[in-house]
Amino acid sequence: MRIELEPIVRMLGLEAVDDTARTYLGQIADFVVEAVLTDIGMRPARVAARDALAAGAEWIVVCGIAGGVGSGVEIGDLIVPETVLDRENGRRFWPTAHAALSPQGSISCGDEFITDPAVLGAMAAQGIVAVDMETAAIASVCEGAGRPWTVFRAISDHAAGGLVDGAVLAMTRPDGTSDRAAIARYLERDPSRGERLARLASDAALATEAAATATVAFCRSLAGD
């Protein structure tokens, strides 16, 4: 999503390659860095990963936000998972090992939006600490191509907390930007919802900064900078 991409672009001083502002380029030491916008969902993530590898990417780093699962994670916590689970087919993936990483826990991925406390409780009991809608798709593409990959996700909300629900998703475009007209209608029905949206925005900003900071540090370590 754009809110996930923007901190990386800012921190590394990357430049957009065209007017669509979906791909940005820059450099760390002698290494070229390409940051690519991925729309929400498994299929868009799969397409973005394939395109990146076709363009010559040597190592893919997934950076973004996630919903926290269980009581052991807080807003802004960085998640570097030991494993990534694709809920659709049950496949499990292991991010590429690196000395700069200390992976813990698992991320569960899929297109369905899960808020059921019982389901999330069962996930937590199985070691799941976060949920998202893209990582496993990217992992599948990388492993199929034999390319290394890494994940940095930060907690922007608690999946069972009720702040993010179907109504919020309905106001979100595929690239993660807000549908202003939909938000206006949402607030018109109940102006007090503005506090909820403000909290979501604040928590998401904290999480995107955390994920981007870790991603940039890792990229610098890969480049030996």
Secondary structure, 3 states (H helix, E strand, C coil): CHHHHHHHHHHHCCEECCCCCCEEEEEECCEEEEEECCCCCHHHHHHHHHHHHHCCCCCEEEEEEEEECCCCCCCCCEECCCEEEECCCCCEECCCCCCCCCCCCEEEECCCCCCCHHHHHHHHHCCEEEEECCHHHHHHHHHHHCCCEEEEEEEEEECCCCCCCHHHHHCECCCCCECHHHHHHHHHHCCCHHHHHHHHHHHHHHHHHHHHHHHHHHHHHHHCC
